[in-house]
Amino acid sequence: MNKTKLLPLAAAALAIPGIGLRALHLLNGFDVDSGLPTAGSPWVWVCAVFFVLCAVLYGVLAARRKACRLKSCSARITRCSA
């Protein structure tokens, strides 16, 4: 698979469960009458942990891509200057 398509595919794959978790959080994490967040709702933590894990995964994928791009760029510069 082409590595340039990895980041958009990861974003799309992580968006689907993220939307579902956010919907569950909005449905179950708030009091119906007052609209205030429910104290001790587990959906707040589930969503927060999922979003942090997604951000870390996406950051790692982006950093690896940038490192590969910089490595190939520096190899081209040394080849061209020699």
GIMO-V493127 format. One record per residue. N is the residue number from 1. RES is the residue in one small letter. PHI is phi in whole degrees, -180 to 180 (* if undefined). PSI is psi as a letter, one per 30 degrees, with the letter a starting at -180 (none if undefined). Layout:
n->N res->RES phi->PHI psi->PSI
n->N res->RES phi->PHI psi->PSI
This chain:
n->1 res->m phi->* psi->k
n->2 res->n phi->-68 psi->k
n->3 res->k phi->-69 psi->f
n->4 res->t phi->-71 psi->f
n->5 res->k phi->-90 psi->f
n->6 res->l phi->-68 psi->e
n->7 res->l phi->-66 psi->e
n->8 res->p phi->-64 psi->e
n->9 res->l phi->-66 psi->e
n->10 res->a phi->-65 psi->e
n->11 res->a phi->-64 psi->e
n->12 res->a phi->-69 psi->e
n->13 res->a phi->-68 psi->e
n->14 res->l phi->-83 psi->f
n->15 res->a phi->-72 psi->e
n->16 res->i phi->-64 psi->e
n->17 res->p phi->-68 psi->f
n->18 res->g phi->-64 psi->e
n->19 res->i phi->-66 psi->e
n->20 res->g phi->-64 psi->e
n->21 res->l phi->-65 psi->e
n->22 res->r phi->-66 psi->e
n->23 res->a phi->-65 psi->e
n->24 res->l phi->-63 psi->e
n->25 res->h phi->-64 psi->e
n->26 res->l phi->-68 psi->e
n->27 res->l phi->-77 psi->e
n->28 res->n phi->-110 psi->f
n->29 res->g phi->-95 psi->g
n->30 res->f phi->-128 psi->k
n->31 res->d phi->-73 psi->k
n->32 res->v phi->-68 psi->e
n->33 res->d phi->-73 psi->e
n->34 res->s phi->-95 psi->f
n->35 res->g phi->80 psi->g
n->36 res->l phi->-86 psi->l
n->37 res->p phi->-63 psi->k
n->38 res->t phi->-79 psi->k
n->39 res->a phi->-67 psi->k
n->40 res->g phi->76 psi->g
n->41 res->s phi->-70 psi->k
n->42 res->p phi->-70 psi->f
n->43 res->w phi->-67 psi->f
n->44 res->v phi->-63 psi->e
n->45 res->w phi->-73 psi->e
n->46 res->v phi->-62 psi->e
n->47 res->c phi->-65 psi->e
n->48 res->a phi->-62 psi->e
n->49 res->v phi->-65 psi->e
n->50 res->f phi->-62 psi->e
n->51 res->f phi->-67 psi->e
n->52 res->v phi->-67 psi->e
n->53 res->l phi->-62 psi->e
n->54 res->c phi->-64 psi->e
n->55 res->a phi->-65 psi->e
n->56 res->v phi->-66 psi->e
n->57 res->l phi->-60 psi->e
n->58 res->y phi->-66 psi->e
n->59 res->g phi->-64 psi->e
n->60 res->v phi->-65 psi->e
n->61 res->l phi->-63 psi->e
n->62 res->a phi->-69 psi->e
n->63 res->a phi->-66 psi->e
n->64 res->r phi->-64 psi->e
n->65 res->r phi->-66 psi->e
n->66 res->k phi->-67 psi->e
n->67 res->a phi->-64 psi->e
n->68 res->c phi->-66 psi->e
n->69 res->r phi->-67 psi->e
n->70 res->l phi->-68 psi->e
n->71 res->k phi->-65 psi->e
n->72 res->s phi->-71 psi->e
n->73 res->c phi->-68 psi->e
n->74 res->s phi->-68 psi->e
n->75 res->a phi->-67 psi->e
n->76 res->r phi->-67 psi->e
n->77 res->i phi->-66 psi->e
n->78 res->t phi->-69 psi->e
n->79 res->r phi->-67 psi->e
n->80 res->c phi->-72 psi->e
n->81 res->s phi->-82 psi->f
n->82 res->a phi->-79 psi->none
